[in-house]
Amino acid sequence: MTISIRKTLAVVAAFAGLTVAAAPALAEGGGHHLRDGGFTFEGPFGTFDQGQLQRGYKVYREVCSACHSMSLMHFRTLGEKGGPFYDPHAANPAENRYVKALAAEVQVADIDNETGEPIQRPGIAADAFPAPYPNHTAAAAANGGAAPPDLSVMAKARHGGANYIYSILTGYHTPPAGLKMTNTQHYNAYMSGDLKPFMPEGAATPPGGFIAMPPPLAQDGLVTYDDGTRATKDQMAKDVAAYIAWASEPHAVERKQAGLGVLAFLALFAGVTYVSYRRIWKNVAH
């Protein structure tokens, strides 16, 4: 009976291993293998590069925020520990001078306390990031019927996380010969989709699919980095992907560090338990 169970478990484990091995990391299926951004925050010991997060925020603010919202993000979050503008000398994130300056750069819809009329005022640290459109319908109407998705947790919502975002942003290529497309479609080698129905009969099916978003990083130098880093298309894509990954889980590094502390405690506790066991039962036959 025991041998039979062991054999069954072994077969299941082997099948699971084959299943995992047979499922390579694709861009939501149908696209090229995702590009590896070599991000510093990957792995159990990884941490975010604050300089990269600052560059990524600038790309989001000056390029992506024209269409994409981040409704779950507040300006004060930028100043939290591990964030792009964390300042250990600030009393708290809301008092962070960089955060206050960044918030003041945007206009936020509010209500006048005296007249009750709608007004626009400079943002404060407690404000959420303003949305580029008043509602989903307006967003879709302004973008050919496809509303740009919110980026607050995009890295958590897509298989591959930051590598998925990095791959999509750098995956715009010249459409394969014969591919039938509309004016609102763009070919992306890392996008999911089956392009066979849109290719001439008998032609090889290219990887990738259609995406409604035009190339947002169409040329180098769309932003000017304060640290002097050259703003190539690849660099901007990598930086904004890192920033979106951080925004999707701002406390990821703290969570990983807490997990390592728990594992260390459990290892120590196991050692103490073993020594106690040997000491208590060393003269007892069992």
C-alpha positions as semicolon CSV with decimal commas, in nm:
position;residue;x (nm);y (nm);z (nm)
1;M;0,000;0,000;0,000
2;T;0,280;0,240;0,097
3;I;0,478;0,153;-0,215
4;S;0,171;0,212;-0,431
5;I;0,114;0,556;-0,279
6;R;0,478;0,649;-0,331
7;K;0,461;0,544;-0,695
8;T;0,145;0,747;-0,745
9;L;0,302;1,056;-0,588
10;A;0,611;1,012;-0,803
11;V;0,401;0,994;-1,121
12;V;0,205;1,304;-1,019
13;A;0,525;1,496;-0,942
14;A;0,678;1,394;-1,272
15;F;0,367;1,497;-1,463
16;A;0,359;1,834;-1,282
17;G;0,724;1,890;-1,371
18;L;0,654;1,816;-1,738
19;T;0,354;2,048;-1,732
20;V;0,557;2,337;-1,593
21;A;0,842;2,271;-1,834
22;A;0,600;2,269;-2,124
23;A;0,458;2,611;-2,036
24;P;0,723;2,871;-2,128
25;A;0,676;3,235;-2,029
26;L;0,488;3,395;-2,317
27;A;0,328;3,736;-2,345
28;E;-0,020;3,616;-2,245
29;G;0,010;3,332;-2,500
30;G;0,079;3,360;-2,872
31;G;0,365;3,610;-2,855
32;H;0,741;3,589;-2,837
33;H;0,907;3,481;-2,515
34;L;0,909;3,780;-2,284
35;R;1,223;3,991;-2,274
36;D;1,422;3,984;-1,954
37;G;1,466;4,334;-1,816
38;G;1,729;4,225;-1,563
39;F;1,543;4,411;-1,290
40;T;1,715;4,450;-0,953
41;F;1,397;4,373;-0,758
42;E;1,356;4,020;-0,890
43;G;1,421;3,724;-0,662
44;P;1,391;3,683;-0,284
45;F;1,677;3,924;-0,210
46;G;1,600;4,182;-0,478
47;T;1,540;4,550;-0,404
48;F;1,420;4,841;-0,615
49;D;1,670;5,087;-0,759
50;Q;1,550;5,427;-0,637
51;G;1,711;5,606;-0,933
52;Q;1,529;5,379;-1,176
53;L;1,199;5,436;-0,995
54;Q;1,246;5,812;-1,022
55;R;1,314;5,781;-1,394
56;G;1,017;5,550;-1,435
57;Y;0,786;5,792;-1,258
58;K;0,899;6,067;-1,492
59;V;0,817;5,852;-1,796
60;Y;0,475;5,772;-1,652
61;R;0,404;6,135;-1,561
62;E;0,518;6,286;-1,892
63;V;0,412;6,012;-2,134
64;C;0,182;5,743;-1,996
65;S;-0,042;5,956;-1,773
66;A;-0,185;6,132;-2,079
67;C;-0,396;5,819;-2,134
68;H;-0,349;5,581;-1,840
69;S;-0,471;5,642;-1,487
70;M;-0,327;5,505;-1,162
71;S;-0,635;5,548;-0,948
72;L;-0,502;5,349;-0,650
73;M;-0,187;5,558;-0,616
74;H;-0,154;5,865;-0,393
75;F;0,129;6,115;-0,409
76;R;0,229;6,042;-0,049
77;T;0,302;5,682;-0,149
78;L;0,592;5,810;-0,358
79;G;0,763;5,917;-0,036
80;E;0,718;5,593;0,157
81;K;1,019;5,382;0,247
82;G;1,145;5,207;-0,063
83;G;0,959;5,449;-0,290
84;P;1,111;5,662;-0,566
85;F;1,124;5,980;-0,355
86;Y;1,175;5,840;-0,006
87;D;1,359;6,086;0,217
88;P;1,476;5,952;0,557
89;H;1,491;6,308;0,688
90;A;1,122;6,379;0,622
91;A;0,891;6,355;0,923
92;N;0,651;6,142;0,718
93;P;0,569;6,083;0,349
94;A;0,312;6,366;0,346
95;E;0,577;6,613;0,463
96;N;0,830;6,496;0,206
97;R;0,940;6,807;0,013
98;Y;0,978;6,618;-0,313
99;V;0,632;6,465;-0,282
100;K;0,474;6,802;-0,205
101;A;0,644;6,958;-0,506
102;L;0,535;6,675;-0,739
103;A;0,176;6,692;-0,615
104;A;0,165;7,070;-0,665
105;E;0,252;7,026;-1,033
106;V;-0,092;6,883;-1,112
107;Q;-0,438;7,036;-1,091
108;V;-0,695;6,842;-0,890
109;A;-1,072;6,874;-0,916
110;D;-1,230;6,992;-0,590
111;I;-1,526;7,183;-0,446
112;D;-1,503;7,536;-0,310
113;N;-1,596;7,520;0,060
114;E;-1,765;7,860;0,051
115;T;-1,953;7,860;-0,279
116;G;-1,990;7,487;-0,347
117;E;-1,868;7,543;-0,702
118;P;-1,628;7,297;-0,869
119;I;-1,272;7,428;-0,884
120;Q;-0,924;7,320;-0,982
121;R;-0,651;7,346;-0,719
122;P;-0,285;7,240;-0,691
123;G;-0,249;6,885;-0,565
124;I;-0,135;6,791;-0,216
125;A;0,039;6,480;-0,087
126;A;-0,289;6,319;0,023
127;D;-0,442;6,338;-0,326
128;A;-0,474;6,040;-0,555
129;F;-0,318;6,063;-0,899
130;P;-0,564;6,252;-1,124
131;A;-0,726;6,054;-1,404
132;P;-0,680;6,176;-1,763
133;Y;-1,050;6,119;-1,843
134;P;-1,364;6,181;-1,638
135;N;-1,502;5,831;-1,694
136;H;-1,460;5,505;-1,886
137;T;-1,686;5,613;-2,171
138;A;-1,488;5,931;-2,231
139;A;-1,163;5,732;-2,223
140;A;-1,292;5,487;-2,483
141;A;-1,429;5,764;-2,706
142;A;-1,092;5,941;-2,707
143;N;-0,902;5,625;-2,797
144;G;-1,091;5,470;-3,085
145;G;-1,327;5,270;-2,866
146;A;-1,058;5,105;-2,647
147;A;-1,029;5,261;-2,301
148;P;-0,668;5,258;-2,175
149;P;-0,642;5,031;-1,868
150;D;-0,557;5,161;-1,522
151;L;-0,191;5,089;-1,440
152;S;-0,217;5,077;-1,060
153;V;-0,171;4,699;-1,038
154;M;-0,085;4,618;-1,399
155;A;0,234;4,432;-1,306
156;K;0,034;4,204;-1,076
157;A;-0,244;4,155;-1,331
158;R;-0,023;4,027;-1,613
159;H;0,181;3,710;-1,623
160;G;0,545;3,812;-1,635
161;G;0,493;4,135;-1,439
162;A;0,752;4,398;-1,524
163;N;0,897;4,184;-1,802
164;Y;0,555;4,173;-1,969
165;I;0,524;4,554;-1,960
166;Y;0,882;4,597;-2,080
167;S;0,825;4,351;-2,365
168;I;0,499;4,511;-2,481
169;L;0,652;4,861;-2,482
170;T;0,944;4,742;-2,695
171;G;0,746;4,494;-2,905
172;Y;0,615;4,725;-3,179
173;H;0,756;4,616;-3,513
174;T;0,680;4,657;-3,882
175;P;0,373;4,438;-3,953
176;P;0,449;4,113;-4,136
177;A;0,382;4,124;-4,510
178;G;0,018;4,054;-4,590
179;L;-0,116;4,107;-4,239
180;K;-0,466;4,259;-4,254
181;M;-0,505;4,541;-4,004
182;T;-0,740;4,832;-3,940
183;N;-0,632;5,190;-3,875
184;T;-0,683;5,143;-3,500
185;Q;-0,474;4,826;-3,474
186;H;-0,100;4,798;-3,420
187;Y;0,117;4,488;-3,452
188;N;0,306;4,386;-3,139
189;A;0,524;4,076;-3,131
190;Y;0,460;4,018;-2,759
191;M;0,084;4,071;-2,756
192;S;-0,151;3,775;-2,724
193;G;-0,361;3,674;-3,020
194;D;-0,398;3,443;-3,318
195;L;-0,300;3,620;-3,638
196;K;-0,362;3,325;-3,870
197;P;-0,709;3,450;-3,985
198;F;-0,551;3,782;-4,082
199;M;-0,267;3,637;-4,292
200;P;-0,283;3,525;-4,655
201;E;-0,377;3,160;-4,698
202;G;-0,073;2,937;-4,669
203;A;0,147;3,209;-4,516
204;A;0,337;3,144;-4,195
205;T;0,163;3,280;-3,884
206;P;0,381;3,541;-3,709
207;P;0,399;3,558;-3,330
208;G;0,215;3,830;-3,143
209;G;-0,115;4,003;-3,196
210;F;-0,296;4,333;-3,229
211;I;-0,294;4,611;-2,972
212;A;-0,504;4,928;-2,979
213;M;-0,238;5,145;-2,814
214;P;-0,003;5,321;-3,057
215;P;0,368;5,297;-2,967
216;P;0,392;5,527;-2,661
217;L;0,773;5,536;-2,671
218;A;0,808;5,592;-3,044
219;Q;1,144;5,772;-3,027
220;D;1,439;5,839;-2,802
221;G;1,449;6,144;-2,580
222;L;1,079;6,180;-2,500
223;V;1,183;6,273;-2,146
224;T;1,496;6,427;-1,999
225;Y;1,634;6,232;-1,707
226;D;1,759;6,442;-1,417
227;D;2,045;6,201;-1,346
228;G;2,183;6,232;-1,698
229;T;2,085;5,882;-1,811
230;R;2,031;5,865;-2,187
231;A;1,656;5,829;-2,249
232;T;1,655;5,566;-2,522
233;K;1,332;5,383;-2,604
234;D;1,465;5,068;-2,437
235;Q;1,577;5,256;-2,125
236;M;1,245;5,438;-2,086
237;A;1,051;5,113;-2,130
238;K;1,263;4,939;-1,868
239;D;1,235;5,228;-1,620
240;V;0,859;5,272;-1,646
241;A;0,810;4,893;-1,619
242;A;1,008;4,897;-1,293
243;Y;0,802;5,190;-1,164
244;I;0,471;5,018;-1,246
245;A;0,598;4,701;-1,076
246;W;0,676;4,901;-0,761
247;A;0,339;5,082;-0,775
248;S;0,162;4,747;-0,804
249;E;0,313;4,639;-0,471
250;P;0,494;4,925;-0,290
251;H;0,574;4,708;0,012
252;A;0,713;4,411;-0,182
253;V;1,067;4,452;-0,044
254;E;0,943;4,478;0,315
255;R;0,730;4,167;0,261
256;K;1,028;3,972;0,129
257;Q;1,248;4,086;0,417
258;A;0,980;3,986;0,668
259;G;0,955;3,646;0,503
260;L;1,330;3,591;0,527
261;G;1,315;3,688;0,896
262;V;1,038;3,434;0,957
263;L;1,236;3,161;0,780
264;A;1,543;3,242;0,989
265;F;1,334;3,224;1,307
266;L;1,182;2,891;1,205
267;A;1,527;2,749;1,128
268;L;1,655;2,862;1,470
269;F;1,343;2,728;1,642
270;A;1,385;2,392;1,467
271;G;1,745;2,374;1,585
272;V;1,651;2,453;1,946
273;T;1,370;2,196;1,932
274;Y;1,605;1,928;1,803
275;V;1,868;1,996;2,071
276;S;1,600;1,992;2,341
277;Y;1,463;1,665;2,208
278;R;1,808;1,500;2,216
279;R;1,877;1,627;2,568
280;I;1,543;1,521;2,718
281;W;1,528;1,175;2,561
282;K;1,897;1,085;2,543
283;N;1,876;0,823;2,827
284;V;1,535;0,689;2,733
285;A;1,506;0,384;2,514
286;H;1,260;0,433;2,230
